[in-house]
Amino acid sequence: MILVTGATGRVGGALVGVLKRQGAAVRCLVRDPVRARGLLGEGIELAQGDLDDPVSLSAACAGVQAMFLMSPVAADLARLQVGAVRAALAAGVKRVVKLSGSAWTLGRTPTVTGALHTEVEAMLANADLESVCLRPNAFAQTSLARLPAELAQGDTFGLAWGDGRVPLIDLRDIAEVAGHALTMPEPPAVIELSGPTDLGGAEIATLAADLTGRATRYRPLAAESALAAARGRGEAPFVIEHLHGVFERIGQGLAAGPADGVAATLGRPPRPLTEWLGEALRAR
Ligand SMILES: NC(=O)c1ccc[n+]([C@@H]2O[C@H](COP(=O)([O-])OP(=O)(O)OC[C@H]3O[C@@H](n4cnc5c(N)ncnc54)[C@H](OP(=O)(O)O)[C@@H]3O)[C@@H](O)[C@H]2O)c1
């Protein structure tokens, strides 16, 4: 039995699809089973619970061989994930596959979220179970979430990347790698993941123009105006601090540099940005 956390979210939801296609026995820890059933369909078990509720976690872990562990960007990320690892250890779960931060958000000068991911990674490295930490670069689907709507209304899109370049990853590749990491023999402790190539705003504009046949321009945004927009959307102060660190590092060029984890795990290259971007632009 595989336990999936975050199944109603982006990566977790895609992972459930991968595991269903593999015919795996899947249980999902969900806060709202009715909503989860609507999103995920039949053929999986739902365990009602919360990462913040140890009783529900230990019930969900019973009989589980491997757990996919994630939680959203928030100040309680490490506390929730450490609690889930404790429950996994107590239930005899053999392997935890953690959705961690981008490699460039961890390390010596981490972002606020990178510091929390590092705390959980360190716990897993010392825990008496197998663990795989997936370190994906920025997701195409979240980094460019507003691009299709902006291009439906005009010919420019904005990003607070400056001249930075990022090998954006299609999160469906993360889900496929996670599906393998949950069951593959002797998995590596860390898998760094990215899309195939570094892309800056101007290159993304060219790709979008090729897909739509319309002139498209990248509009570099000052980080402060992107953060003000995020505040306006009601994002929590922790998320604003997280975004600040992310924009700063992308602008400094620290997010550049593709990783080979998708090809090494799946034996095929990562999806190009045009796959998701084409779908997203056609859907508008
Ligand atoms: N976006 C990026 O570019 C990027 C890059 C590298 C790493 N990451 C990492 O990826 C993660 C975000 O992944 P995502 O975009 O797939 O997340 P997401 O779509 O926001 O999904 C969050 C999931 O967590 C569940 N959840 C939230 N609080 C919970 C709780 N207390 N108990 C149980 N479930 C809870 C949500 O369930 P409900 O439906 O009940 O709310 C939802 O299923 C973060 O850890 C982030 O650091 C992101």
The ligand as an SDF file (V2000), in Angstrom:
LIG
                    3D

 48 52  0  0  0  0  0  0  0  0999 V2000
    5.9620   25.5080   -7.0660 N   0  0  0  0  0  0  0  0  0  0  0  0
    7.2570   25.3090   -7.2640 C   0  0  0  0  0  0  0  0  0  0  0  0
    7.8490   25.8420   -8.2280 O   0  0  0  0  0  0  0  0  0  0  0  0
    8.0130   24.3730   -6.3360 C   0  0  0  0  0  0  0  0  0  0  0  0
    9.3630   24.0800   -6.6200 C   0  0  0  0  0  0  0  0  0  0  0  0
   10.0470   23.1880   -5.7560 C   0  0  0  0  0  0  0  0  0  0  0  0
    9.3960   22.6360   -4.6550 C   0  0  0  0  0  0  0  0  0  0  0  0
    8.0840   22.9690   -4.4190 N   0  0  0  0  0  0  0  0  0  0  0  0
    7.4220   22.3890   -3.2330 C   0  0  0  0  0  0  0  0  0  0  0  0
    6.2250   21.7440   -3.6500 O   0  0  0  0  0  0  0  0  0  0  0  0
    5.2830   21.8060   -2.5860 C   0  0  0  0  0  0  0  0  0  0  0  0
    3.9530   22.3020   -3.1620 C   0  0  0  0  0  0  0  0  0  0  0  0
    3.4470   21.3080   -4.0310 O   0  0  0  0  0  0  0  0  0  0  0  0
    2.0650   21.5120   -4.8200 P   0  0  0  0  0  0  0  0  0  0  0  0
    2.1820   22.7300   -5.6840 O   0  0  0  0  0  0  0  0  0  0  0  0
    1.6880   20.2070   -5.4450 O   0  0  0  0  0  0  0  0  0  0  0  0
    1.0830   21.8550   -3.6010 O   0  0  0  0  0  0  0  0  0  0  0  0
   -0.4610   22.2490   -3.6540 P   0  0  0  0  0  0  0  0  0  0  0  0
   -1.0080   22.0850   -5.0370 O   0  0  0  0  0  0  0  0  0  0  0  0
   -0.5980   23.5720   -2.9860 O   0  0  0  0  0  0  0  0  0  0  0  0
   -1.1560   21.1400   -2.7490 O   0  0  0  0  0  0  0  0  0  0  0  0
   -1.1440   21.2020   -1.3500 C   0  0  0  0  0  0  0  0  0  0  0  0
   -1.7670   19.8990   -0.8310 C   0  0  0  0  0  0  0  0  0  0  0  0
   -1.4900   19.7980    0.5630 O   0  0  0  0  0  0  0  0  0  0  0  0
   -2.7110   19.4790    1.2280 C   0  0  0  0  0  0  0  0  0  0  0  0
   -2.6600   19.9770    2.6060 N   0  0  0  0  0  0  0  0  0  0  0  0
   -2.4390   21.2540    3.0070 C   0  0  0  0  0  0  0  0  0  0  0  0
   -2.4220   21.3120    4.3560 N   0  0  0  0  0  0  0  0  0  0  0  0
   -2.6670   20.0570    4.8000 C   0  0  0  0  0  0  0  0  0  0  0  0
   -2.8060   19.4650    6.0850 C   0  0  0  0  0  0  0  0  0  0  0  0
   -2.6890   20.1900    7.2290 N   0  0  0  0  0  0  0  0  0  0  0  0
   -3.0620   18.1310    6.1700 N   0  0  0  0  0  0  0  0  0  0  0  0
   -3.2010   17.3810    5.0520 C   0  0  0  0  0  0  0  0  0  0  0  0
   -3.0810   17.8760    3.7890 N   0  0  0  0  0  0  0  0  0  0  0  0
   -2.8220   19.2020    3.6770 C   0  0  0  0  0  0  0  0  0  0  0  0
   -3.7830   20.1610    0.4050 C   0  0  0  0  0  0  0  0  0  0  0  0
   -5.0290   19.5910    0.7170 O   0  0  0  0  0  0  0  0  0  0  0  0
   -6.4390   20.4130    0.6590 P   0  0  0  0  0  0  0  0  0  0  0  0
   -6.9840   20.1370   -0.7140 O   0  0  0  0  0  0  0  0  0  0  0  0
   -7.2180   19.8260    1.7580 O   0  0  0  0  0  0  0  0  0  0  0  0
   -6.1110   21.8830    0.8730 O   0  0  0  0  0  0  0  0  0  0  0  0
   -3.2800   19.8340   -0.9940 C   0  0  0  0  0  0  0  0  0  0  0  0
   -3.6250   18.5080   -1.3420 O   0  0  0  0  0  0  0  0  0  0  0  0
    5.8530   22.7150   -1.4990 C   0  0  0  0  0  0  0  0  0  0  0  0
    6.3600   21.9550   -0.4400 O   0  0  0  0  0  0  0  0  0  0  0  0
    6.9730   23.4480   -2.2420 C   0  0  0  0  0  0  0  0  0  0  0  0
    8.0390   23.8560   -1.3970 O   0  0  0  0  0  0  0  0  0  0  0  0
    7.4030   23.8130   -5.2250 C   0  0  0  0  0  0  0  0  0  0  0  0
  1  2  1  0
  2  3  2  0
  2  4  1  0
  4  5  1  0
  4 48  2  0
  5  6  2  0
  6  7  1  0
  7  8  2  0
  8  9  1  0
  8 48  1  0
  9 10  1  0
  9 46  1  0
 10 11  1  0
 11 12  1  0
 11 44  1  0
 12 13  1  0
 13 14  1  0
 14 15  2  0
 14 16  1  0
 14 17  1  0
 17 18  1  0
 18 19  2  0
 18 20  1  0
 18 21  1  0
 21 22  1  0
 22 23  1  0
 23 24  1  0
 23 42  1  0
 24 25  1  0
 25 26  1  0
 25 36  1  0
 26 27  1  0
 26 35  1  0
 27 28  2  0
 28 29  1  0
 29 30  1  0
 29 35  2  0
 30 31  1  0
 30 32  2  0
 32 33  1  0
 33 34  2  0
 34 35  1  0
 36 37  1  0
 36 42  1  0
 37 38  1  0
 38 39  2  0
 38 40  1  0
 38 41  1  0
 42 43  1  0
 44 45  1  0
 44 46  1  0
 46 47  1  0
M  CHG  2   8   1  16  -1
M  END
$$$$
